[in-house]
């Protein structure tokens, strides 16, 4: 046991067993209380950070491109950030993508996620999604989009240059629409 721990035990046991109220013991009790609360604050901070980090580690998404051209993004939390759009693992196969499905659990789409998927005519967006990143669907072949309630942010240029886009439904949960979000759409 550490020096502080032994001292704390001695002071607390004296105070609790004998009821000693000398001025020196009163000062020691105050020091012990301060040490106790400081230690508890550190322990609670560590617990909070552990839970937060565990959630961040578990916030992972995966992707799959099926033979019929359906790109599925699944998992929990923010979409895995691959950097600029041409760094996404499906970018080299973007002309094969006909349909994009973002499964329930995904909360944020990265910037440039599906840019230049010109053959993708439909997208399914889950209720769990909160943010559509900058240029996420730039220059896609989308015909109509229904953004579910819960999405709060549509990033700058998110649907720009979707020249086939004829219908967009935006719920009142959206509080921010970035500049040029629908620039050059029908």
MIVO-799120 format. One line per 10 residues: number of its first residue (from 1); their letters; for each residue x, z, y of N, C-alpha, C, O. Coordinates in Angstrom, 3 decimals. Atoms other than C-alpha are relative to their C-alpha. Example, Ala and Ser with C-alpha at 12.3 -4.5 7.8 and 13.67 -1.06 7.14 Angstrom:
% residues 2
1> as> 0.890 0.000 -1.190 12.300 7.800 -4.500 0.900 0.000 1.200 1.936 0.665 1.181 | -0.820 -0.060 -1.190 13.670 7.140 -1.060 -0.770 0.730 1.090 -0.261 0.899 2.198
END
This chain:
% residues 186
1> xxxxxxxxxx> 0.864 0.000 -1.178 0.000 0.000 0.000 0.899 0.000 1.225 1.946 0.646 1.227 | -0.806 0.095 -1.211 1.307 -0.811 3.475 -0.005 1.324 0.744 -0.817 2.212 0.486 | -0.109 -1.197 -0.835 2.353 1.807 5.993 -1.296 0.231 0.762 -1.778 1.360 0.853 | 1.255 -0.122 -0.743 -0.756 1.098 8.038 -1.119 0.442 -0.932 -1.925 1.303 -0.581 | 1.033 -0.364 0.957 -2.955 1.306 4.952 0.087 1.464 -0.414 -0.934 2.148 -0.490 | -0.161 -1.414 0.379 -1.468 4.682 3.883 -0.396 0.914 1.148 -1.045 1.939 0.942 | 0.338 -0.817 -1.170 -1.803 6.031 7.425 -1.494 0.032 0.223 -2.065 1.076 0.540 | 1.439 0.102 -0.183 -5.368 4.809 7.664 -0.722 0.881 -1.016 -1.654 1.603 -0.665 | 0.622 -0.825 1.040 -6.280 6.453 4.352 0.166 1.480 0.306 -0.779 2.253 0.145 | -0.251 -1.409 -0.308 -4.645 9.758 5.415 -0.890 0.466 1.138 -1.488 1.540 1.067
11> xxxxxxxxxx> 0.785 -0.394 -1.171 -6.408 9.818 8.764 -1.482 0.058 -0.345 -2.168 1.015 0.013 | 1.415 0.017 0.351 -9.799 8.834 7.371 -0.356 1.129 -0.957 -1.420 1.736 -0.830 | 0.319 -1.071 0.947 -9.595 11.322 4.512 0.023 1.356 0.697 -0.795 2.221 0.384 | -0.040 -1.257 -0.743 -8.621 14.134 6.881 -1.275 0.160 0.813 -1.893 1.225 0.822 | 1.178 -0.046 -0.861 -11.451 13.283 9.225 -1.275 0.202 -0.811 -2.140 0.987 -0.423 | 1.224 -0.052 0.781 -14.072 12.821 6.491 -0.116 1.301 -0.784 -1.205 1.865 -0.895 | 0.055 -1.181 0.858 -13.125 15.784 4.302 -0.005 1.283 0.810 -0.795 2.191 0.549 | -0.152 -1.259 -0.714 -12.092 18.394 6.810 -0.705 0.013 1.353 -0.831 1.065 1.979 | 0.682 0.033 -1.284 -13.932 17.229 9.891 0.919 0.314 1.153 0.454 0.786 2.190 | -0.987 -0.305 -1.024 -10.726 17.601 11.926 -0.313 -0.801 1.257 -0.506 -2.015 1.192
21> xxxxxxxxxx> 0.341 0.672 -1.245 -11.430 16.792 15.548 1.068 0.220 1.053 0.770 0.200 2.247 | -1.064 -0.182 -0.990 -8.050 17.404 17.167 0.162 -1.274 0.813 -0.253 -2.351 0.384 | -0.185 1.144 -0.886 -7.102 15.114 20.036 0.860 -1.081 -0.651 0.598 -2.272 -0.482 | -0.875 0.966 0.669 -4.333 13.484 17.967 -0.778 -0.773 -1.073 -0.636 -1.989 -1.199 | 0.781 0.671 1.028 -6.716 12.761 15.098 -1.079 -0.900 0.605 -1.402 -1.945 0.041 | 0.979 0.843 -0.672 -9.332 11.421 17.523 0.651 -1.320 0.420 0.052 -2.383 0.255 | -0.745 1.212 -0.379 -6.735 8.948 18.853 0.290 -0.837 -1.233 0.145 -2.059 -1.207 | -0.274 0.717 1.250 -5.760 8.050 15.283 -1.255 -0.694 -0.537 -1.182 -1.823 -1.022 | 1.244 0.607 0.455 -9.414 7.429 14.380 -0.329 -1.244 0.825 -0.789 -2.247 0.280 | 0.265 1.159 -0.859 -9.774 5.091 17.372 0.925 -1.163 -0.355 0.504 -2.319 -0.387
31> xxxxxxxxxx> -0.955 1.037 0.405 -6.618 3.217 16.343 -0.438 -0.599 -1.330 -0.392 -1.816 -1.507 | 0.464 0.485 1.308 -7.947 2.982 12.766 -1.231 -0.884 0.153 -1.336 -1.927 -0.492 | 1.202 0.806 -0.209 -11.297 1.705 13.970 0.365 -1.359 0.581 -0.173 -2.388 0.172 | -0.454 1.251 -0.593 -9.555 -0.897 16.104 0.659 -0.894 -1.050 0.392 -2.095 -1.101 | -0.640 0.762 1.071 -7.388 -1.963 13.137 -1.033 -0.532 -0.989 -0.938 -1.670 -1.448 | 1.044 0.406 0.937 -10.445 -2.071 10.891 -0.772 -1.206 0.537 -0.947 -2.196 -0.173 | 0.785 1.090 -0.565 -12.462 -4.289 13.243 0.838 -1.262 0.216 0.334 -2.373 0.052 | -0.886 1.153 -0.149 -9.481 -6.544 13.970 0.203 -0.678 -1.346 0.163 -1.904 -1.440 | -0.186 0.538 1.345 -8.874 -6.965 10.240 -1.280 -0.691 -0.479 -1.218 -1.776 -1.056 | 1.272 0.598 0.410 -12.571 -7.637 9.586 -0.233 -1.323 0.726 -0.739 -2.279 0.140
41> xxxxxxxxxx> 0.153 1.243 -0.764 -12.586 -10.250 12.353 0.852 -1.102 -0.621 0.405 -2.243 -0.737 | -0.886 0.981 0.632 -9.634 -12.000 10.704 -0.573 -0.454 -1.353 -0.534 -1.640 -1.680 | 0.564 0.333 1.310 -11.293 -11.852 7.272 -1.212 -0.912 0.168 -1.333 -1.912 -0.540 | 1.179 0.835 -0.228 -14.579 -13.270 8.592 0.387 -1.387 0.516 -0.235 -2.386 0.152 | -0.487 1.297 -0.476 -12.685 -16.011 10.426 0.525 -0.827 -1.165 0.246 -2.023 -1.251 | -0.516 0.712 1.168 -10.889 -16.926 7.198 -1.133 -0.490 -0.906 -1.077 -1.602 -1.431 | 1.141 0.410 0.821 -14.179 -16.997 5.292 -0.690 -1.203 0.645 -0.992 -2.182 -0.037 | 0.643 1.110 -0.703 -15.762 -19.241 7.947 0.837 -1.270 -0.137 0.301 -2.329 -0.463 | -0.859 1.183 0.098 -12.760 -21.600 7.957 0.040 -0.545 -1.421 0.094 -1.759 -1.614 | 0.000 0.457 1.392 -12.744 -21.725 4.154 -1.250 -0.795 -0.317 -1.178 -1.849 -0.950
51> xxxxxxxxxx> 1.256 0.714 0.235 -16.398 -22.733 4.039 0.015 -1.325 0.749 -0.370 -2.352 0.190 | -0.043 1.222 -0.798 -15.900 -25.278 6.844 0.923 -1.021 -0.645 0.559 -2.190 -0.769 | -0.951 0.920 0.622 -12.833 -26.796 5.163 -0.527 -0.521 -1.330 -0.333 -1.694 -1.652 | 0.565 0.436 1.273 -14.580 -26.911 1.791 -1.044 -1.080 0.230 -1.092 -2.069 -0.501 | 0.986 1.029 -0.321 -17.455 -28.831 3.369 0.669 -1.277 0.459 0.224 -2.369 0.104 | -0.711 1.189 -0.469 -15.007 -31.183 5.085 0.650 -0.729 -1.169 0.664 -1.960 -1.207 | -0.622 0.621 1.172 -13.198 -31.778 1.792 -1.064 -0.698 -0.840 -0.829 -1.787 -1.364 | 1.061 0.568 0.826 -16.489 -32.420 -0.002 -0.784 -1.108 0.707 -1.556 -1.826 0.072 | 0.692 1.060 -0.740 -17.766 -34.727 2.768 0.729 -1.304 -0.274 1.637 -1.699 0.457 | -0.689 1.217 0.430 -16.761 -37.895 1.011 -1.024 -1.052 -0.384 -2.041 -0.763 -1.013
61> xxxxxxxxxx> 0.881 1.090 0.369 -18.368 -41.265 0.654 0.759 -1.010 -0.854 1.983 -1.118 -0.789 | -0.582 1.051 0.834 -17.786 -44.050 -1.824 -0.802 -1.273 0.226 -1.860 -1.244 0.855 | 0.696 1.276 -0.157 -18.787 -47.698 -1.946 0.022 -0.763 -1.298 0.897 -0.569 -2.143 | 0.077 0.860 1.171 -19.828 -50.202 -4.563 -0.647 -1.318 0.419 -1.673 -1.329 1.099 | 0.572 1.315 -0.251 -20.440 -53.937 -4.304 -0.403 -0.582 -1.347 0.448 -0.883 -2.184 | 0.512 0.505 1.281 -22.666 -55.180 -7.136 0.088 -1.523 -0.046 0.324 -2.181 0.968 | -0.049 1.454 0.197 -22.722 -58.696 -8.571 -1.065 -0.743 0.798 -0.873 -1.904 1.159 | 1.061 0.674 -0.760 -25.982 -59.443 -6.732 0.216 0.060 1.520 -0.634 -0.391 2.288 | -0.334 -0.031 -1.423 -24.287 -58.791 -3.360 -0.502 1.214 0.742 -0.572 1.203 1.971 | 0.461 -1.228 -0.646 -25.608 -55.282 -2.705 1.180 0.944 0.181 1.800 1.377 -0.790
71> xxxxxxxxxx> -1.032 -0.979 -0.332 -23.093 -53.045 -0.933 -0.678 1.343 0.179 -1.535 1.500 1.049 | 0.594 -1.330 -0.060 -23.983 -49.393 -1.519 1.035 1.003 0.453 2.123 1.092 -0.116 | -0.840 -1.092 -0.498 -22.455 -46.538 0.469 -0.699 1.287 -0.424 -1.862 1.498 -0.081 | 0.628 -1.234 0.473 -23.094 -43.164 -1.162 0.944 1.172 0.211 2.136 0.996 0.465 | -0.775 -1.228 -0.165 -21.932 -39.571 -0.895 -0.651 0.895 1.022 -1.839 0.768 1.321 | 0.519 -0.940 -1.000 -22.293 -36.813 1.668 0.927 0.042 1.195 2.140 -0.131 1.078 | -0.765 -0.150 -1.230 -21.203 -36.387 5.241 0.286 -1.335 0.664 -0.366 -2.346 0.405 | -0.388 1.201 -0.732 -19.530 -38.884 7.502 0.610 -1.019 -0.944 1.288 -0.670 -1.911 | -0.571 1.093 0.785 -18.599 -42.248 6.069 1.523 0.067 0.087 2.078 0.365 1.145 | -1.456 0.014 0.024 -14.956 -42.470 5.029 0.501 -0.994 1.042 0.050 -2.138 1.090
81> xxxxxxxxxx> -0.518 0.840 -1.079 -12.998 -43.855 7.985 1.203 -0.796 -0.493 2.242 -0.231 -0.835 | -1.074 0.881 0.458 -10.879 -46.836 7.005 0.769 -0.607 1.167 1.683 -1.406 0.961 | -0.623 0.614 -1.163 -9.849 -47.686 10.545 -0.830 -1.176 0.453 -2.037 -1.212 0.218 | 0.686 1.168 -0.526 -10.744 -50.980 12.163 -0.721 -0.734 -1.127 -0.312 -0.647 -2.284 | 0.877 0.657 0.966 -13.403 -53.087 10.398 0.684 -0.809 -1.078 0.249 -0.789 -2.229 | -0.637 0.826 1.029 -11.011 -55.442 8.637 0.853 0.820 -0.963 1.510 0.262 -1.842 | -0.703 -0.880 0.937 -9.463 -52.425 6.899 -0.938 0.618 -1.030 -0.485 1.298 -1.950 | 0.921 -0.523 1.011 -12.611 -51.510 5.003 0.281 -0.724 -1.313 0.610 -1.910 -1.299 | -0.354 0.621 1.283 -12.098 -52.176 1.288 -0.878 -1.192 -0.377 -0.481 -2.002 -1.215 | 0.894 1.116 0.326 -15.047 -54.608 1.181 0.140 -1.166 0.984 -0.520 -2.191 0.813
91> xxxxxxxxxx> -0.076 1.041 -1.030 -13.999 -56.679 4.205 0.374 -1.365 -0.576 -0.175 -2.384 -0.158 | -0.406 1.288 0.583 -12.302 -59.359 2.105 -1.141 -0.651 -0.781 -1.102 -1.853 -1.045 | 1.146 0.511 0.757 -15.612 -59.733 0.193 -1.267 -0.053 0.860 -2.373 -0.167 0.333 | 1.145 -0.104 -0.908 -17.859 -59.598 3.289 -0.978 -1.168 -0.129 -2.172 -0.987 0.108 | 0.898 1.146 0.128 -19.265 -63.091 2.667 -0.858 0.052 -1.261 -1.791 -0.737 -1.408 | 0.801 -0.191 1.214 -20.617 -61.927 -0.714 -1.101 1.038 0.206 -2.014 1.146 -0.612 | 0.950 -1.096 -0.244 -22.583 -59.024 0.832 -1.311 -0.561 0.542 -1.347 -1.172 1.611 | 1.335 0.484 -0.380 -26.308 -59.850 0.996 -0.896 1.125 0.516 -1.787 0.904 1.336 | 0.849 -1.145 -0.316 -27.796 -56.373 1.331 0.896 1.224 0.108 1.832 1.387 -0.674 | -0.760 -1.242 -0.179 -26.432 -53.038 2.601 -0.946 1.169 -0.221 -2.001 1.253 0.408
101> xxxxxxxxxx> 0.784 -1.211 0.254 -27.779 -49.759 1.230 0.894 1.196 0.318 1.965 1.366 -0.265 | -0.687 -1.251 -0.317 -26.661 -46.496 2.798 -0.872 1.091 -0.594 -2.017 1.272 -0.178 | 0.817 -0.978 0.726 -27.816 -43.706 0.514 -0.151 1.305 0.764 0.639 1.641 1.646 | 0.280 -1.316 -0.565 -29.299 -40.361 1.463 1.222 0.903 -0.185 1.834 0.914 -1.253 | -1.162 -0.896 0.032 -26.570 -37.819 2.273 1.066 -0.438 0.989 1.809 0.389 1.517 | -0.967 0.517 -0.973 -24.461 -40.079 4.487 -0.538 0.319 1.395 -1.700 0.044 1.693 | 0.469 -0.444 -1.316 -24.615 -38.731 8.056 0.513 -0.842 1.164 -0.052 -0.794 2.256 | -0.568 0.763 -1.096 -22.473 -41.106 10.095 0.650 -1.273 -0.513 1.343 -1.263 -1.530 | -0.659 1.258 0.326 -21.396 -44.742 9.973 1.204 -0.173 0.912 1.117 0.054 2.119 | -1.220 0.178 -0.786 -17.856 -45.493 11.092 -0.114 -1.220 0.908 -0.952 -2.098 0.701
111> xxxxxxxxxx> -0.098 1.162 -0.873 -17.018 -47.902 13.870 0.426 -1.204 -0.832 1.296 -1.088 -1.694 | -0.348 1.273 0.627 -16.855 -51.533 12.668 -0.277 -0.027 -1.508 0.289 -0.861 -2.216 | 0.220 -0.158 1.441 -18.198 -50.521 9.222 -0.351 -1.305 -0.714 0.237 -1.626 -1.747 | 0.490 1.194 0.695 -19.983 -53.762 8.354 0.149 -1.254 0.869 -0.570 -2.236 0.685 | -0.141 1.133 -0.924 -18.764 -56.102 11.078 0.330 -1.283 -0.775 1.066 -1.276 -1.762 | -0.204 1.339 0.561 -18.801 -59.804 10.228 -0.545 -0.186 -1.416 -0.107 -1.085 -2.134 | 0.701 0.220 1.272 -20.993 -59.374 7.137 -1.160 -0.952 0.306 -2.325 -0.554 0.305 | 0.967 0.988 -0.504 -22.786 -62.544 8.202 -1.087 -0.359 -1.005 -2.140 -0.860 -0.611 | 0.994 0.311 1.024 -24.640 -62.970 4.893 -0.923 1.180 -0.293 -1.897 1.034 -1.032 | 0.824 -1.197 0.222 -26.090 -59.429 4.949 -1.262 -0.105 0.849 -1.205 0.014 2.073
121> xxxxxxxxxx> 1.256 0.196 -0.724 -29.740 -59.952 5.872 -0.845 1.262 0.099 -1.798 1.305 0.877 | 0.791 -1.236 -0.079 -31.040 -56.413 5.264 0.896 1.220 -0.152 1.964 1.176 -0.763 | -0.695 -1.280 0.111 -29.932 -52.828 5.583 -1.039 1.092 -0.208 -2.108 1.079 0.401 | 0.839 -1.168 0.238 -31.475 -49.619 4.262 0.756 1.211 0.539 1.845 1.537 0.069 | -0.648 -1.135 -0.667 -30.669 -46.610 6.465 -0.733 1.274 -0.399 -1.959 1.327 -0.296 | 0.664 -1.225 0.484 -31.344 -43.074 5.127 -0.414 0.941 1.127 0.063 0.828 2.256 | 0.438 -1.022 -0.954 -33.079 -40.195 6.887 1.122 0.960 0.374 1.053 1.608 1.419 | -1.098 -0.929 -0.276 -29.828 -38.204 6.702 0.938 -0.511 1.085 1.735 0.259 1.621 | -0.931 0.582 -0.964 -28.039 -40.583 9.084 -0.281 0.517 1.406 -1.434 0.595 1.830 | 0.104 -0.511 -1.363 -27.359 -39.202 12.570 0.629 -0.975 0.995 0.114 -1.168 2.096
131> xxxxxxxxxx> -0.757 0.836 -0.923 -24.848 -41.629 14.090 0.291 -1.369 -0.592 0.735 -1.487 -1.734 | -0.401 1.365 0.330 -24.411 -45.391 13.960 1.154 -0.319 0.939 0.967 -0.372 2.155 | -1.205 0.161 -0.803 -20.874 -46.082 15.157 0.081 -1.299 0.785 -0.735 -2.205 0.618 | -0.286 1.175 -0.816 -19.509 -48.619 17.610 0.166 -1.234 -0.878 0.927 -1.217 -1.846 | -0.107 1.308 0.670 -19.938 -52.213 16.397 -0.185 0.076 -1.519 0.357 -0.755 -2.248 | 0.195 -0.180 1.447 -21.071 -50.978 12.956 -0.533 -1.243 -0.687 -0.114 -1.565 -1.799 | 0.621 1.185 0.599 -23.151 -54.113 12.323 0.286 -1.257 0.824 -0.473 -2.225 0.763 | -0.352 1.135 -0.850 -21.449 -56.495 14.747 0.036 -1.294 -0.808 0.698 -1.372 -1.843 | -0.013 1.337 0.596 -22.113 -60.132 13.823 -0.462 -0.004 -1.461 0.114 -0.695 -2.302 | 0.601 0.026 1.338 -24.221 -59.382 10.733 -1.197 -0.950 0.021 -1.681 -1.326 1.088
141> xxxxxxxxxx> 1.137 0.912 0.124 -27.024 -61.626 9.455 -1.337 0.703 -0.076 -2.315 0.114 -0.535 | 1.226 -0.798 0.105 -29.652 -58.870 9.717 -1.182 -0.681 0.680 -1.046 -1.288 1.742 | 1.234 0.587 -0.534 -33.235 -60.021 10.288 -0.860 1.069 0.671 -1.427 0.837 1.738 | 0.732 -1.114 -0.594 -34.920 -56.672 10.924 0.682 1.306 -0.373 1.339 1.415 -1.409 | -0.618 -1.313 0.217 -33.791 -53.069 11.199 -1.013 1.068 0.357 -1.646 1.012 1.412 | 0.800 -1.183 -0.297 -35.755 -49.833 10.961 0.946 1.192 -0.015 1.502 1.559 -1.051 | -0.869 -1.169 -0.127 -33.778 -46.890 12.227 -0.881 1.228 -0.223 -1.878 1.405 0.477 | 0.869 -1.147 0.309 -35.174 -43.665 10.732 0.115 1.114 1.032 1.103 1.231 1.757 | -0.005 -1.181 -0.858 -36.115 -40.551 12.656 1.141 0.903 -0.462 1.306 1.128 -1.661 | -1.152 -0.845 0.304 -33.060 -38.301 12.802 1.266 -0.599 0.594 2.192 0.120 0.972
151> xxxxxxxxxx> -1.136 0.651 -0.657 -30.630 -40.880 14.131 -0.084 0.354 1.479 -1.135 0.192 2.098 | -0.022 -0.363 -1.416 -29.588 -39.679 17.594 0.861 -0.948 0.828 0.667 -1.072 2.038 | -0.947 0.820 -0.750 -26.820 -42.121 18.517 0.156 -1.377 -0.633 0.416 -1.508 -1.829 | -0.315 1.374 0.381 -26.513 -45.884 18.330 1.174 -0.408 0.870 1.051 -0.493 2.092 | -1.236 0.252 -0.737 -22.980 -46.791 19.314 0.033 -1.316 0.757 -0.811 -2.192 0.568 | -0.221 1.197 -0.806 -21.741 -49.414 21.729 0.141 -1.221 -0.905 0.931 -1.209 -1.849 | -0.092 1.243 0.753 -22.264 -52.916 20.355 -0.392 0.105 -1.465 -0.022 -0.756 -2.263 | 0.308 -0.271 1.414 -23.707 -51.498 17.106 -0.619 -1.201 -0.715 -0.275 -1.480 -1.864 | 0.671 1.156 0.605 -25.897 -54.559 16.447 0.268 -1.282 0.797 -0.463 -2.263 0.665 | -0.312 1.163 -0.835 -24.293 -56.989 18.886 0.279 -1.230 -0.864 0.832 -1.138 -1.960
161> xxxxxxxxxx> -0.228 1.296 0.637 -24.179 -60.640 17.908 -0.712 -0.169 -1.351 -0.346 -1.040 -2.140 | 0.857 0.198 1.179 -26.751 -60.185 15.118 -1.055 -1.012 0.426 -2.180 -0.641 0.761 | 0.808 1.067 -0.599 -28.261 -63.497 16.130 -1.312 -0.280 -0.739 -2.198 -0.933 -0.186 | 1.242 0.171 0.758 -30.953 -63.466 13.398 -0.954 1.181 0.163 -2.078 1.149 -0.337 | 0.777 -1.235 -0.118 -32.236 -60.016 14.376 -1.239 -0.225 0.868 -1.138 -0.472 2.070 | 1.270 0.261 -0.675 -35.923 -60.409 15.278 -0.800 1.260 0.262 -1.642 1.289 1.159 | 0.812 -1.205 -0.099 -37.276 -56.887 14.852 0.877 1.241 -0.163 1.673 1.348 -1.096 | -0.727 -1.270 0.062 -35.844 -53.440 15.567 -0.977 1.119 0.306 -1.691 1.071 1.308 | 0.823 -1.177 -0.239 -37.678 -50.136 15.250 0.936 1.169 0.283 1.783 1.516 -0.541 | -0.861 -1.110 -0.421 -36.046 -47.256 17.131 -0.886 1.215 0.232 -1.806 1.151 1.048
171> xxxxxxxxxx> 0.830 -1.201 -0.175 -37.507 -43.726 16.838 0.387 0.748 1.281 1.434 0.486 1.873 | -0.312 -0.756 -1.211 -37.660 -41.300 19.741 1.037 1.098 -0.227 1.357 1.833 0.706 | -1.106 -0.936 0.233 -34.991 -39.139 18.077 1.304 -0.547 0.583 2.249 0.209 0.809 | -1.203 0.620 -0.562 -32.432 -41.617 19.467 0.091 0.374 1.473 -0.793 0.050 2.265 | -0.205 -0.429 -1.380 -31.054 -40.127 22.675 1.097 -0.792 0.698 1.201 -0.766 1.925 | -1.094 0.767 -0.587 -28.040 -42.395 23.177 0.068 -1.377 -0.642 0.170 -1.509 -1.862 | -0.222 1.374 0.446 -27.807 -46.161 22.929 1.149 -0.537 0.837 1.046 -0.638 2.059 | -1.195 0.462 -0.698 -24.374 -47.500 23.801 -0.183 -1.358 0.648 -1.094 -2.110 0.303 | 0.026 1.293 -0.681 -23.702 -50.454 26.074 0.040 -1.124 -1.009 0.725 -1.033 -2.028 | 0.004 1.228 0.795 -24.397 -53.861 24.553 -0.356 0.213 -1.463 0.040 -0.583 -2.314
181> xxxxxx> 0.346 -0.307 1.394 -25.841 -52.281 21.390 -0.719 -1.173 -0.675 -0.568 -1.386 -1.878 | 0.751 1.128 0.558 -28.085 -55.333 20.926 0.329 -1.301 0.741 -0.502 -2.206 0.827 | -0.429 1.174 -0.754 -26.133 -57.884 22.941 0.032 -1.248 -0.889 0.526 -1.205 -2.016 | 0.017 1.293 0.671 -26.637 -61.512 21.891 -0.847 -0.008 -1.278 -0.553 -0.739 -2.224 | 0.975 0.052 1.109 -29.491 -60.765 19.491 -1.148 -0.888 0.443 -1.298 -1.157 1.635 | 1.130 0.875 -0.345 -32.592 -62.993 19.325 -0.875 0.693 0.945 -1.889 0.138 1.369
END
